[in-house]
C-alpha cells in the first residue's frame, strides 16, 4: 500500500526544500515557486526543471523522477515543492518515488499553507481550513486502501473524519455573519468614497497605500464591525501598519486606511496580492478580499514595472482576469505602472506600451519615491462619482447642523449667509448629496 505524504505545518522555518517546475517554455523558471516557498518559511536548497508538458502519471516522468529521488537523498531535503496543481495520482506517484519522511507539496497546497499562516480572523481561519480539507480529501482517498472506502466500513476512517469536519465547517461558516457589505454601506452613508488597491503580489500595493493614506492608523481584516461614530474604531478591528516588505503575500487580509483625495474623504483598501494559478475558487477568504474590489468606486491596479516584459504581461493578464471574474468594470479601473524608478526611459516606454495593449489608462509612477503620485490622486478623484448641489436653507440650528454634515461628507465650495437664508454649494457622492437635498427640503417645509 502506498503511504501518504507528511502534512505541512503552518510554519516551515528551517525546513529544507527542493522546488520542481515543468513547463513548455525554455528555460523553465523556478523563481516564483521558490519565492512562494520562502514566503511559507522554507529554505530552498535545490531546483529541478523539466521542459515539456507534464506527464499525466507522475508529472515529471519516470526517468526524471528517479533523478529527483536521488537528488533529494543526497541533499537531505525535507520537502519537495512542485510548481503545479498535482492530481491525486501524480501526487501519489511522487510520494512513492521519494524516500520516507519527505513531504510533497504542490503549488495549490503551498498557497493554502501561506494563507493559513496569515489568516488572523476566525472566519478566514475556518475558510482556509475548509479549503485545505477539500483539497486533501481526494489525495487521502488515493492513498487509502479500497477496502476501507466501502459504505459499511467508511464510518470512523480518516476519510470519514475529513468529510465530517468539512460538513461541520460548512455549517459553522454559514452561521457566521458577513458584515463586509454592511461596513461598506455605512461608510458610503458617511460620505466616504471607496478605493481599492489591487494587483499581482509584491507589485508595491502596500507601499502605495502608505503614500496615499493620511496617517499611520488603519483598520485591518476583512471582518469589519459596525462603527456607529464613524471614527474607524470598533474595538474589535486590528490596528497596525501595513507591511511593505519585499515578500510574496505580505498582505493576506484587507487593510483599510483613511485618505483625503481632492478634499474628499476616501477609504483606501489594500487587498491580498494575486498570483498565477492561485486557488481562487477554493479560498473563500481570498474571495472576500476580492469583494472589496468589485464594490469599490475606483480600483487602482498596481503593476510591477520592474518585471521583465514577458512576466509583466503574464501577471497583468492574471490580474485582469481575476478582476473581470469578480465584476470589476473597465470604467472602475486605473492602472499604475509602479517601480519606474528602476527603469530607463526606454524600458519604461516599452512596458507602458505593452500595458496599454490590455488597458485604456496606464500611469507610470514610483510609490517608493513619490513619482507621479499627485497625478494618480487627480485621476482617482476624476473617476469618483460626483453630484453637485446648491441648497437654500432657512437660518437656524438645524440648518447649521446640516452645513456641518455637508463639510464632513462632501466638498463644500461655498456657504453664503444672507439674512434668514443660508446658501450651501457642495459636491460629493450622489447618494450623500441626495440625502442633503432631502434634509434641506424638509427644513424649508
C-alpha positions in Angstrom: 0.0 0.0 0.0 1.3 3.5 -0.8 1.8 5.9 2.0 0.6 9.5 2.2 3.0 12.4 2.4 3.5 14.3 5.6 1.1 17.1 6.3 2.6 20.6 6.0 2.6 22.7 9.1 1.6 26.3 9.4 5.2 27.4 9.5 8.2 25.7 8.0 11.1 27.7 9.4 14.5 26.0 8.6 12.7 23.2 6.6 14.9 22.5 3.6 13.1 22.2 0.3 13.7 21.4 -3.3 11.4 23.1 -5.9 10.3 21.4 -9.1 8.9 23.0 -12.2 7.9 21.8 -15.6 6.8 24.0 -18.5 6.7 24.2 -22.2 8.9 27.4 -22.1 12.6 27.3 -22.2 14.4 27.8 -19.9 11.9 26.7 -17.2 11.7 29.2 -14.4 11.5 28.4 -10.7 11.7 31.9 -9.5 8.1 32.3 -8.4 7.6 28.9 -6.8 10.9 29.5 -4.9 9.6 32.8 -3.7 6.3 31.2 -2.6 8.2 28.5 -0.8 10.3 31.1 1.1 7.1 33.0 1.9 5.9 29.8 3.6 9.1 29.7 5.6 11.0 27.0 3.6 14.7 27.2 2.9 15.1 26.4 -0.8 18.3 24.4 -1.4 17.8 23.0 -4.9 15.7 23.3 -8.1 14.7 20.7 -10.6 13.2 21.6 -14.0 11.9 19.7 -16.9 10.8 21.2 -20.3 7.6 19.9 -21.9 4.1 19.1 -20.9 3.5 17.4 -17.5 3.4 13.6 -17.5 -0.1 12.6 -16.7 1.1 9.8 -14.4 3.9 11.3 -12.4 4.2 14.9 -13.6 7.9 14.6 -14.3 8.2 11.2 -16.0 9.9 8.1 -14.7 13.5 9.0 -15.6 13.4 12.5 -14.1 11.5 11.2 -11.1 14.4 8.8 -10.3 16.8 11.7 -10.6 14.6 13.7 -8.2 14.6 10.9 -5.7 18.4 10.6 -5.9 19.0 14.4 -5.5 16.6 14.5 -2.6 18.5 11.8 -0.8 21.9 13.3 -1.5 20.9 16.8 -0.3 18.9 15.6 2.7 15.8 17.5 1.5 12.8 17.5 3.9 10.2 18.7 1.3 9.6 18.7 -2.4 7.6 21.6 -3.7 6.0 21.2 -7.1 5.1 24.2 -9.3 1.7 22.8 -10.4 -1.6 21.6 -9.0 -0.9 17.9 -8.9 -3.6 15.4 -9.5 -4.1 12.8 -6.7 -2.4 10.2 -8.8 0.6 12.4 -9.7 1.0 13.4 -6.0 0.8 9.7 -5.1 3.4 8.7 -7.7 5.9 11.4 -6.5 5.4 10.4 -2.8 6.0 6.7 -3.7 9.2 7.5 -5.6 10.8 9.5 -2.7 12.4 8.3 0.5 10.2 8.1 3.6 9.7 11.3 5.5 9.9 13.7 2.6 6.8 15.9 2.3 5.3 16.6 -1.2 3.6 19.9 -1.5 2.2 21.2 -4.8 1.6 24.9 -5.6 -2.1 24.8 -4.6 -1.4 23.4 -1.2 1.6 25.7 -0.7 -0.6 28.8 -1.2 -3.2 27.4 1.2 -0.5 27.0 3.8 0.6 30.6 3.3 -3.0 31.7 3.8 -3.2 29.6 6.9 -0.2 31.5 8.4 -1.8 34.9 7.6 -5.4 34.2 8.4 -5.9 36.1 11.7 -9.7 36.4 11.8 -11.8 33.4 12.8 -13.8 33.5 9.5 -10.6 33.5 7.4 -9.1 30.7 9.5 -12.2 28.5 9.1 -12.4 29.2 5.4 -8.7 28.3 4.8 -9.1 25.1 6.9 -12.2 24.2 4.7 -10.2 24.8 1.5 -7.3 22.6 2.8 -9.6 19.7 3.7 -11.4 19.9 0.4 -8.0 19.8 -1.3 -6.7 16.9 0.9 -9.8 14.7 0.6 -9.2 13.2 -2.9 -5.5 12.7 -2.1 -6.4 10.9 1.2 -8.7 8.7 -0.8 -6.0 8.0 -3.3 -3.7 6.7 -0.5 -6.3 4.7 1.4 -7.0 1.0 0.7 -10.1 0.5 -1.4 -11.4 -1.9 1.2 -11.7 0.9 3.7 -13.8 3.0 1.4 -17.0 1.0 1.1 -20.1 2.3 2.8 -20.0 -0.4 5.5 -16.6 0.4 6.9 -16.1 4.0 5.9 -17.5 5.4 9.2 -14.6 6.0 11.5 -11.9 6.1 8.8 -9.7 9.1 8.1 -11.8 9.8 5.0 -15.0 9.8 7.0 -13.4 12.1 9.6 -12.4 14.6 6.9 -15.8 14.6 5.3 -17.4 15.1 8.7 -15.1 18.0 9.5 -15.9 19.6 6.1 -19.6 19.4 6.8 -19.2 20.9 10.2 -17.1 23.8 8.9 -19.6 24.5 6.2 -22.4 24.7 8.8 -20.3 27.0 11.0 -19.4 29.3 8.2 -23.0 29.5 7.1 -24.0 30.6 10.6 -21.4 33.4 10.8 -22.5 36.9 9.8 -20.6 38.6 7.0 -20.5 42.3 7.9 -18.4 43.4 4.9 -21.3 44.9 2.8 -22.8 46.5 6.0 -19.4 48.1 6.6 -19.3 49.5 3.0 -22.8 50.8 3.1 -22.3 52.5 6.4 -19.1 54.2 5.2 -20.8 55.4 2.0 -23.6 56.9 4.0 -20.9 58.8 6.0 -19.6 60.2 2.7 -16.6 58.0 2.2 -15.6 57.0 -1.3 -14.2 53.5 -1.6 -10.9 52.9 -3.5 -9.3 49.5 -3.7 -5.6 48.9 -4.5 -5.3 45.6 -6.3 -2.7 43.7 -8.3 -0.2 40.9 -8.5 1.5 40.0 -5.3 4.6 42.1 -4.5 3.8 44.8 -7.0 4.0 47.5 -4.4 0.4 47.9 -3.3 1.2 48.3 0.4 3.9 51.0 -0.3 1.3 52.9 -2.4 -1.2 52.6 0.5 1.4 54.2 2.8 2.0 57.1 0.4 -1.7 57.9 -0.1 -3.0 57.5 3.4 -3.5 60.5 5.7 -1.9 58.8 8.7 -0.5 55.5 10.1 -3.6 54.5 11.8 -5.5 51.9 9.9 -8.3 49.3 10.0 -7.3 45.7 9.1 -9.1 42.5 8.3 -12.0 41.5 6.2 -14.3 41.1 9.2 -15.3 44.7 9.7 -17.5 45.6 12.6 -20.2 48.3 12.6 -18.8 51.7 13.6 -21.5 54.0 15.0 -19.5 57.1 15.4 -17.6 56.8 12.1 -14.2 57.1 13.6 -12.9 53.8 12.4 -12.5 52.5 15.9 -14.8 49.5 16.6 -12.9 47.9 19.4 -12.6 44.6 17.5 -10.6 45.6 14.5 -6.8 45.2 14.4 -4.8 48.4 14.2 -1.3 48.1 12.7 0.8 49.4 9.9 0.6 47.6 6.5 3.9 45.9 5.9 5.9 46.9 2.8 8.4 44.0 2.9 9.6 42.6 -0.4 7.8 39.3 0.1 5.1 37.4 -1.7 1.7 37.5 0.1 3.0 40.1 2.6 -0.6 41.3 2.9 -3.1 38.4 3.4 -6.1 40.3 4.7 -7.5 43.6 3.6 -6.0 46.7 5.2 -8.1 49.9 5.1 -6.8 53.4 5.8 -8.4 56.8 5.6 -7.2 59.3 3.0 -8.3 62.7 1.6 -8.1 63.0 -2.2 -9.2 66.2 -3.8 -10.7 67.2 -0.4 -12.9 64.1 -0.5 -12.8 61.6 2.3 -11.7 58.2 0.9 -11.2 54.7 2.4 -8.2 53.0 0.7 -8.2 49.2 0.8 -5.1 47.2 0.1 -6.1 43.6 -0.9 -4.2 40.3 -0.9 -2.0 40.1 -4.0 -2.9 37.9 -6.9 -0.7 35.1 -8.2 -0.8 32.8 -11.2 -2.7 29.5 -10.5 -4.0 30.7 -7.2 -6.9 28.5 -6.0 -9.4 31.4 -6.1 -12.3 29.1 -6.3 -11.4 27.4 -3.0 -10.1 30.1 -0.8 -13.2 31.9 0.3 -11.1 34.3 2.5 -9.3 35.4 -0.7 -12.6 35.9 -2.5 -13.8 38.1 0.4 -10.9 40.5 -0.3 -11.9 40.5 -3.9 -15.3 41.7 -3.0 -13.6 44.9 -1.9 -12.6 45.5 -5.5 -15.9 44.8 -7.0 -17.7 47.1 -4.6 -15.2 49.9 -4.9 -15.8 53.2 -6.7 -12.2 53.1 -8.2 -9.8 50.2 -8.5 -6.1 51.1 -8.8 -4.4 48.1 -10.4 -0.7 48.2 -9.5 1.6 46.6 -12.0 5.3 45.9 -11.2 7.1 47.8 -14.0 10.4 46.3 -13.0 9.3 42.8 -14.1 10.7 41.6 -17.5 8.1 42.4 -20.3 7.0 38.8 -20.7 6.5 38.4 -16.9 4.7 41.8 -16.7 2.4 40.8 -19.5 1.5 37.4 -17.8 0.9 38.9 -14.4 -1.1 41.8 -15.8 -3.3 39.3 -17.6 -3.8 37.2 -14.4 -4.8 40.4 -12.5 -7.3 41.5 -15.2 -8.8 38.0 -15.4 -9.3 37.9 -11.6 -10.9 41.4 -11.6 -13.2 40.6 -14.5 -14.3 37.4 -12.8 -15.4 39.4 -9.8 -17.3 42.0 -11.7 -14.9 44.9 -11.9 -15.8 47.1 -14.9 -13.2 48.9 -17.1 -14.5 52.3 -16.1 -13.7 51.5 -12.4 -10.1 50.7 -13.3 -6.9 52.8 -13.2 -3.7 51.0 -13.9 -0.5 52.2 -12.2 2.8 51.1 -13.7 4.9 51.0 -10.5 8.6 51.0 -9.8 9.6 53.1 -12.8 12.4 54.5 -10.7 14.2 51.2 -11.5 13.8 51.7 -15.3 15.4 53.6 -18.1 13.2 55.8 -20.2 13.3 53.3 -23.0 12.4 50.4 -20.6 9.5 52.4 -19.1 8.1 53.3 -22.5 8.2 49.6 -23.7 6.4 48.4 -20.6 3.8 51.2 -20.8 3.1 50.4 -24.4 2.7 46.7 -23.5 0.3 47.5 -20.7 -1.7 49.9 -22.9 -2.5 46.9 -25.2 -4.5 45.5 -22.3 -6.0 48.5 -20.5 -7.0 52.0 -21.6 -5.2 54.1 -18.9 -1.7 53.5 -17.7 0.1 55.9 -15.3 3.8 55.4 -14.7 4.7 56.0 -11.1 7.0 55.1 -8.2 5.2 54.5 -4.9 8.6 54.4 -3.2 10.0 57.9 -4.3 6.6 59.6 -5.0 6.9 60.0 -8.8 3.5 60.9 -10.3 1.6 60.4 -7.0 -0.2 63.7 -7.5 -1.2 62.7 -11.0 -2.6 59.4 -9.5 -4.6 61.3 -6.9 -6.1 63.5 -9.6 -7.0 60.6 -11.8 -8.6 58.7 -8.9 -10.7 61.8 -8.0 -11.8 62.3 -11.6 -13.3 58.8 -11.5 -15.2 59.2 -8.3 -19.0 59.5 -8.6 -19.9 63.2 -8.1 -23.1 65.1 -7.7 -23.3 68.9 -7.3 -26.0 70.8 -5.4 -26.9 74.3 -4.4 -29.2 74.2 -1.3 -31.3 77.0 0.1 -31.7 76.7 3.9 -33.7 78.7 6.5 -31.2 80.0 9.0 -31.2 78.2 12.4 -29.6 75.5 14.4 -30.9 72.7 12.1 -29.5 74.4 9.1 -26.1 74.8 10.8 -26.1 71.1 11.7 -26.8 70.3 8.0 -23.9 72.5 6.9 -21.7 70.7 9.4 -22.7 67.4 7.9 -22.0 68.7 4.4 -18.5 69.7 5.5 -17.9 66.2 6.9 -19.3 64.2 4.0 -18.9 66.4 0.8 -16.6 69.0 -0.7 -18.2 72.4 0.2 -17.5 75.0 -2.4 -19.2 77.9 -0.7 -21.6 78.9 2.2 -23.4 82.3 1.9 -25.3 83.8 4.8 -27.9 86.4 3.7 -30.4 87.4 6.3 -32.7 84.5 7.1 -31.3 82.3 4.3 -28.1 80.1 4.1 -27.0 79.1 0.6 -24.8 75.9 0.5 -22.9 74.8 -2.5 -21.4 71.3 -2.3 -20.3 68.3 -4.3 -19.9 64.7 -3.3 -21.2 61.1 -3.6 -24.6 61.2 -5.3 -26.4 59.3 -2.5 -25.0 61.6 0.1 -25.9 64.8 -1.8 -29.4 63.4 -2.4 -29.9 62.9 1.4 -28.7 66.5 2.0 -31.3 67.7 -0.6 -34.0 65.8 1.2 -33.0 67.3 4.6 -32.9 70.8 3.1 -36.4 70.3 1.6 -37.6 69.2 5.0 -36.2 72.3 6.7 -37.9 74.5 4.1 -41.2 73.0 4.9 
